[in-house]
Amino acid sequence: MSREVLEGWLESQIDAVADINPDSLRSNTSTDFRIKYIDVATVDGPSTMSEPRSMNFGDAPSRARKRVKRGDILVSTVRPYLRSFCQVLSSEPNLVASTAFAVLRPKPMVNGDFLYQHVLWERFVEHLTPRMKGSNYPAVTAGDVGAYTFLLPPLREQRRIAEILSSVDEAIAATRAVIEQARKVKQGVLERLLSKGIGHTRFTQTEIGEIPEGWEVVRVSDVAASIDSGWSPDCEKVAASEGEWGILKTSAVVWDGYQPHENKKLPHSLAPRPEIEVRAGDVLITRAGPVDRTGVVALVKNTQQKLMLSDKIIRIQTNADQCMPSFLSLWLSSPLAQNEIIKKKSGMAQSQTNISQKALRELFVSLPPLDEQTKIADAVQSVDDGISAESAKLDALVVAKSALMSDLLTGRKRVTDALPMAAE
């Protein structure tokens, strides 16, 4: 039974304000019936939906059953912590979602945009996560989704809260689009500079293709002062505090940079190995892991002390008079080098893969003179600086959105107190 908890606000839950899975296709639907299919892969994170796949019902997976329409909210019941949630904005007919979604169709007493903001709130995921069942395929039920309780203000206030939060969502989406475009620009700049250099008009053919005159083709082993990997003792699951020794996780190595906070604390009973401590200027490459996490490259620009390499990370230290670490990191991240790394991987293609130190030593590098290496690294760094600035802006928007949700969705801050109400 609903009860008033704030002036005009009632305690409610999703199954009281939305129909759940209201419409499904029957198994005897014509095989020629044309549908637009939305599966979990179509919804890549909150509010991000790619184009549904068009197909005949007879060719569709058996999960293609739940009919949806504009305004419906899709909640992935499989691994809900991945937040594969979205609001359907398309008016196309014959949209059909996978049975891996709970379809929420808002009733008249709730504004759909307001309800969707609750689905996006971390408290919704916190409600679902402990209710997951299954180890290989952890999932919740539509009943679990429907049991989520929340506070329901009057419709006018719902609309205004949704407007405010949606405006922040738009700013977040716009900033993400800027970052994505900047990354594409960076990739184009990187490919051009690593193949054409700066100001060259004469080129020569080599075993890895055409390169500027004055460059040479070498192997990684030719420019490396050392190539080594680390240690993976049994560690505590918490990260090392300042002054304590830690072992890096492979998650510390990411395409956008090095993340030293991703580490595990070395037990006091084990003596550290300072010879594998990570230093600024190290080029790190993930040696083992899932297929998309093997061969990831990061340059260590700054690091806290007392962090050691994992045995799943390979470190390259360059000869300073031949190759700048920043240039080698760019080269190893390039499509040409990554294609060669892919060829040299071993293991199961869709599970754990590996790349050996020997394979990395044999990789070719197209090497400019040191002064041109510096110019190329600086040019790419300028793009990276722009991406970093936009990323900081994005982080600030996400934090602001979270604070606003906590204030507005709980009624701690009423829109009537500070902001004009939307017109009826």
C-alpha positions in Angstrom: 0.0 0.0 0.0 1.4 3.4 -0.9 1.9 6.0 1.8 2.9 9.7 1.7 6.4 10.2 2.9 6.9 13.9 1.7 4.3 16.5 1.0 2.6 15.1 -2.2 5.2 12.3 -2.6 4.2 8.6 -2.3 6.3 5.5 -1.7 5.8 3.3 -4.7 7.5 0.6 -6.8 8.0 -0.1 -10.4 5.4 -2.8 -10.9 2.8 -0.3 -9.5 3.5 2.4 -12.0 4.6 0.4 -15.1 3.3 -2.7 -17.0 6.2 -5.2 -17.2 6.5 -7.2 -20.5 3.1 -6.2 -21.7 3.2 -7.5 -25.2 4.9 -10.6 -26.8 5.0 -12.2 -30.2 3.4 -15.6 -30.3 5.3 -18.7 -31.5 2.9 -19.1 -34.4 3.8 -15.6 -35.8 4.4 -15.8 -39.6 8.0 -16.6 -40.4 7.9 -13.8 -43.0 6.9 -11.2 -40.4 9.6 -8.5 -40.6 11.0 -7.3 -37.2 13.6 -5.0 -35.9 15.5 -7.0 -33.2 17.0 -5.4 -30.1 19.3 -7.8 -28.3 21.6 -7.1 -25.2 24.5 -6.4 -27.5 22.5 -3.6 -29.2 22.4 -1.8 -25.8 26.0 -1.0 -25.0 25.7 0.6 -21.6 23.1 3.0 -20.3 21.3 5.1 -22.9 23.4 3.8 -25.8 21.5 1.8 -28.4 22.8 0.9 -31.8 20.6 0.3 -34.8 18.3 -2.8 -34.3 18.8 -5.6 -36.8 16.2 -6.1 -39.4 15.2 -9.7 -40.1 12.3 -12.1 -40.7 10.8 -13.6 -37.6 11.6 -17.1 -39.0 15.3 -16.2 -39.0 15.3 -14.5 -35.6 16.7 -16.1 -32.4 14.2 -17.8 -30.1 14.7 -14.9 -27.6 13.2 -12.4 -30.1 9.7 -12.2 -28.4 9.0 -9.0 -26.6 7.3 -6.3 -28.6 8.3 -2.7 -27.7 7.2 0.7 -28.7 8.4 4.3 -28.2 8.6 5.3 -24.6 9.2 1.8 -23.3 12.2 1.2 -21.0 14.4 -1.8 -21.5 16.3 -3.3 -18.5 18.7 -6.1 -19.1 18.0 -8.8 -16.5 21.3 -10.5 -17.4 24.3 -9.0 -15.5 22.4 -5.8 -14.6 25.6 -4.3 -13.2 26.7 -3.7 -16.8 23.8 -1.3 -17.0 22.5 -2.3 -20.5 19.4 -0.1 -20.0 17.8 2.2 -22.5 14.7 4.2 -23.3 13.1 3.4 -26.7 13.0 6.6 -28.7 12.2 5.2 -32.1 8.7 5.1 -33.4 9.5 2.3 -35.9 6.8 -0.4 -36.0 7.6 -4.0 -35.2 10.4 -3.4 -32.7 11.1 -6.6 -30.8 13.4 -7.0 -27.8 15.2 -10.1 -26.5 13.7 -12.0 -23.5 16.9 -11.0 -21.7 15.2 -7.6 -21.2 12.4 -6.6 -18.8 10.2 -4.2 -20.8 8.7 -1.4 -18.7 5.8 0.5 -20.1 4.9 3.5 -17.9 1.4 3.9 -16.7 -0.4 7.4 -16.7 0.6 8.2 -13.1 4.3 8.2 -13.9 6.3 10.3 -16.3 8.4 7.9 -18.5 11.5 10.1 -18.4 11.3 10.3 -14.6 11.0 6.5 -14.3 14.0 6.1 -16.6 16.1 8.3 -14.4 15.4 5.9 -11.5 16.5 3.0 -13.7 19.8 4.9 -14.4 20.4 5.6 -10.7 23.0 3.5 -8.9 20.4 2.6 -6.3 18.5 0.6 -8.9 21.6 -1.5 -9.7 22.3 -1.8 -6.0 18.7 -3.2 -5.6 19.2 -5.8 -8.4 22.8 -6.9 -7.9 22.3 -9.0 -4.7 19.2 -10.6 -6.3 21.2 -12.1 -9.2 21.2 -15.9 -9.5 23.5 -18.2 -11.5 27.3 -18.2 -11.8 27.9 -18.4 -15.6 24.8 -16.4 -16.5 23.9 -14.2 -13.5 20.5 -12.7 -13.9 17.5 -11.3 -12.1 13.8 -11.7 -12.8 11.2 -9.3 -14.1 9.7 -9.6 -10.6 13.0 -8.4 -9.1 12.9 -5.3 -11.4 9.3 -4.7 -10.5 10.0 -4.8 -6.8 12.3 -1.8 -6.8 10.8 0.9 -4.5 11.2 4.6 -5.0 9.5 7.9 -4.2 6.9 9.2 -6.6 6.2 13.0 -6.6 3.3 14.6 -8.4 3.4 14.5 -12.2 4.4 18.2 -12.5 7.4 17.7 -10.3 8.3 14.4 -12.0 8.5 16.2 -15.3 10.7 19.0 -13.9 13.1 16.6 -12.2 13.3 14.6 -15.5 14.0 17.7 -17.5 16.8 18.8 -15.2 18.5 15.3 -15.1 18.0 14.8 -18.8 19.7 18.1 -19.6 22.8 16.8 -17.7 22.5 13.5 -19.7 22.6 15.6 -22.9 25.7 17.4 -21.8 27.3 14.0 -20.9 26.4 12.6 -24.3 27.8 15.6 -26.1 31.1 15.5 -24.2 31.4 11.7 -24.9 30.9 12.5 -28.6 33.6 15.1 -28.5 36.0 12.6 -26.9 35.1 9.9 -29.4 35.8 12.3 -32.3 39.1 13.4 -30.8 40.1 9.7 -30.5 39.4 9.3 -34.2 41.4 12.4 -35.0 44.3 11.0 -32.8 44.2 7.7 -34.7 44.3 9.5 -38.1 47.2 11.7 -36.9 49.0 8.7 -35.5 48.7 6.7 -38.7 49.8 9.6 -40.8 52.8 10.5 -38.7 54.1 6.9 -38.3 53.9 6.3 -42.0 54.7 9.7 -43.6 56.6 11.4 -40.8 56.9 15.2 -40.6 57.8 17.2 -43.8 59.1 14.3 -45.9 58.8 14.2 -49.6 61.0 11.2 -50.4 60.2 7.6 -49.4 61.8 4.2 -49.6 60.3 0.7 -49.8 61.1 -1.7 -46.9 59.9 -5.0 -45.6 57.1 -3.3 -43.7 56.1 -0.9 -46.5 57.0 2.6 -47.6 58.8 4.8 -45.0 60.4 8.2 -45.2 64.0 8.4 -46.3 66.3 8.7 -43.3 64.2 6.3 -41.2 65.3 2.8 -40.5 63.5 -0.5 -39.9 64.7 -2.3 -36.7 63.3 -4.8 -34.3 62.1 -4.1 -30.8 65.1 -6.0 -29.4 67.4 -3.6 -31.2 66.2 -0.5 -29.3 65.4 -2.2 -26.0 67.8 -1.9 -23.1 65.7 -4.5 -21.3 62.5 -6.6 -21.8 61.2 -8.3 -18.7 58.1 -9.3 -16.9 57.2 -9.5 -13.2 55.8 -11.6 -10.4 52.4 -12.8 -9.3 52.6 -13.9 -5.7 49.4 -14.4 -3.6 48.4 -10.9 -2.7 45.8 -9.3 -0.6 42.7 -8.2 -2.5 43.0 -4.6 -1.4 45.2 -2.0 -3.1 48.5 -1.0 -1.5 48.5 2.2 0.6 51.1 4.9 0.3 54.4 3.5 1.4 53.4 -0.2 0.9 54.5 -2.5 -1.9 52.0 -3.6 -4.5 51.8 -5.7 -7.6 50.1 -4.1 -10.7 47.0 -5.7 -12.2 46.7 -6.0 -15.9 43.9 -3.5 -15.6 46.6 -0.9 -14.8 47.5 -1.0 -18.5 44.9 0.8 -20.6 44.9 2.4 -24.0 44.3 5.9 -22.6 47.2 5.6 -20.1 48.6 3.9 -17.1 46.5 3.6 -13.9 48.8 2.9 -10.9 45.8 2.6 -8.5 45.0 -0.8 -10.1 47.2 -2.9 -7.9 47.1 -5.6 -5.2 48.9 -5.2 -1.8 52.0 -7.4 -1.3 51.7 -9.3 2.0 54.2 -8.2 4.7 55.4 -11.8 4.9 56.9 -11.5 1.3 60.0 -9.6 0.5 59.6 -7.1 -2.4 61.6 -7.2 -5.5 62.8 -3.7 -6.3 64.4 -4.8 -9.6 60.9 -5.1 -11.1 59.6 -1.8 -9.6 57.8 0.2 -12.3 59.4 3.5 -13.2 58.5 6.5 -15.4 59.5 5.8 -19.0 58.6 2.1 -18.9 56.6 0.9 -21.8 54.1 -1.7 -20.5 52.3 -4.4 -22.6 49.7 -6.9 -21.3 51.1 -10.4 -21.9 48.1 -12.6 -21.1 44.4 -12.3 -20.7 41.2 -12.2 -22.7 41.7 -11.6 -26.4 40.8 -7.9 -26.2 43.1 -7.4 -23.2 46.3 -9.0 -24.6 48.7 -6.6 -26.3 47.4 -3.4 -24.7 50.1 -0.8 -24.5 50.7 2.0 -22.0 53.5 4.4 -21.3 54.3 5.1 -17.7 54.6 8.9 -17.4 54.3 9.2 -13.6 54.0 6.5 -11.0 53.9 6.2 -7.3 56.7 4.3 -5.7 56.8 0.6 -4.6 54.7 -0.8 -7.4 56.0 -4.0 -9.1 55.3 -5.7 -12.4 52.8 -8.6 -12.6 54.0 -11.6 -14.6 51.2 -10.9 -17.0 52.7 -7.5 -17.9 55.8 -7.2 -20.1 58.0 -4.1 -19.6 60.3 -2.6 -22.2 62.9 -0.1 -21.3 64.5 1.6 -24.3 68.0 2.7 -25.2 67.7 6.4 -24.7 70.2 7.3 -27.5 68.1 5.3 -30.0 64.4 5.3 -29.2 62.2 7.5 -27.0 59.8 5.5 -24.8 57.0 7.7 -25.9 57.7 6.9 -29.6 57.9 3.2 -29.0 54.6 3.3 -27.1 53.0 5.0 -30.1 54.5 2.6 -32.5 53.3 -0.5 -30.6 49.8 1.0 -30.3 49.6 1.6 -34.1 47.5 -0.6 -36.3 50.5 -2.0 -38.1 52.2 -3.2 -34.9 48.9 -4.4 -33.4 48.1 -6.5 -36.5 51.5 -8.2 -36.0 50.8 -8.7 -32.3 47.5 -10.3 -33.1 49.3 -12.8 -35.5 51.8 -13.7 -32.7 49.2 -14.4 -30.0 48.7 -17.9 -28.9 45.9 -19.5 -27.0 42.1 -19.8 -27.4 40.9 -17.0 -29.6 37.8 -16.2 -27.5 39.2 -16.8 -24.0 42.7 -16.5 -22.7 45.5 -15.5 -25.1 49.2 -14.9 -24.7 52.1 -13.1 -26.4 55.6 -14.0 -25.5 58.7 -11.8 -24.9 60.3 -13.6 -27.8 57.5 -12.5 -30.1 57.7 -8.9 -28.9 61.4 -8.8 -29.4 60.9 -9.8 -33.1 58.4 -7.0 -33.9 59.6 -4.5 -36.5 59.8 -0.8 -35.6 59.9 2.0 -38.2 62.4 4.3 -36.5 62.9 8.0 -37.2 65.8 10.1 -35.9 65.5 11.1 -32.3 64.5 14.7 -33.0 61.7 13.6 -35.3 60.6 11.0 -32.7 60.2 13.9 -30.3 58.1 16.0 -32.7 55.8 13.0 -33.5 55.3 12.3 -29.8 54.6 16.0 -29.1 52.1 16.2 -31.9 50.1 13.2 -30.6 50.5 14.4 -27.0 48.7 17.7 -28.0 45.7 15.6 -29.1 45.9 13.6 -25.9 45.9 16.8 -23.8 42.6 17.8 -25.5 41.1 14.3 -24.8 42.3 14.6 -21.1 40.6 18.0 -20.7 37.3 16.6 -22.2 37.6 13.5 -20.0 38.0 15.7 -16.9 34.9 17.6 -18.0 33.0 14.3 -18.4 34.1 13.1 -15.0 32.8 16.3 -13.4 29.5 16.0 -15.2 29.0 12.4 -14.1 29.8 13.4 -10.5 27.3 16.3 -10.7 24.6 14.1 -12.2 25.1 11.6 -9.3 24.7 14.4 -6.7 21.7 15.8 -8.5 20.0 12.4 -8.6 20.6 11.9 -4.8 19.1 15.3 -4.2 16.2 15.3 -6.6 15.0 11.7 -6.6 14.9 11.5 -2.8 13.1 14.8 -2.4 16.0 16.2 -0.3 16.0 19.1 -2.7 12.6 20.1 -4.1 12.5 21.7 -7.5 9.7 23.9 -6.2 12.2 25.4 -3.8 14.8 26.7 -6.3 13.5 26.2 -9.8 10.4 27.2 -11.8 8.0 24.3 -12.4 7.3 23.2 -15.9 4.0 24.3 -17.4 1.1 21.9 -17.3 
